[in-house]
Amino acid sequence: MSEVKANVFYSKEHEWADIGESGTVRVGISDFAQCELGDIVFVELPEIGSSVRAGDPIGTIESVKTVSDLFAPVSGIITNINALLLDQPELVNEQPYEGGWIVEIEWSPDAGEDLNELFNAEQYKAYLDEQHEGG
């Protein structure tokens, strides 16, 4: 069973969003997603300063198996990227919730509604169980 970190939110596309007190949201992919993708060999990151809306593609992640889009779980402005991933994309596999984070987004004032579309840890676990049973 993959790790589901408490106190972060999850999207149906398996991104996680850790909402900081400063209004910055750190984003990555879940342990489940990195396990499904396999060995990650490349991460395409968005430009700092890009404006994004929840659900918009913000980059891609390439593994030995496939290429997948990365989606913004909340609306806002990209304020930081994890440049370490350019040379060490395997960090996403090794530390999906720590060193393998992908971007930070400055939350839009109206982005509170975005949270209604995300799962908490318990809801995400139930979603994964449903996906597993259906798959």
Helices and strands as residue ranges (DSSP letters): E 9-10, E 15-19, E 24-29, H 31-37, E 40-44, E 51-52, E 57-63, E 67-71, E 76-81, H 84-87, H 91-94, E 103-107, G 111-117, H 121-134
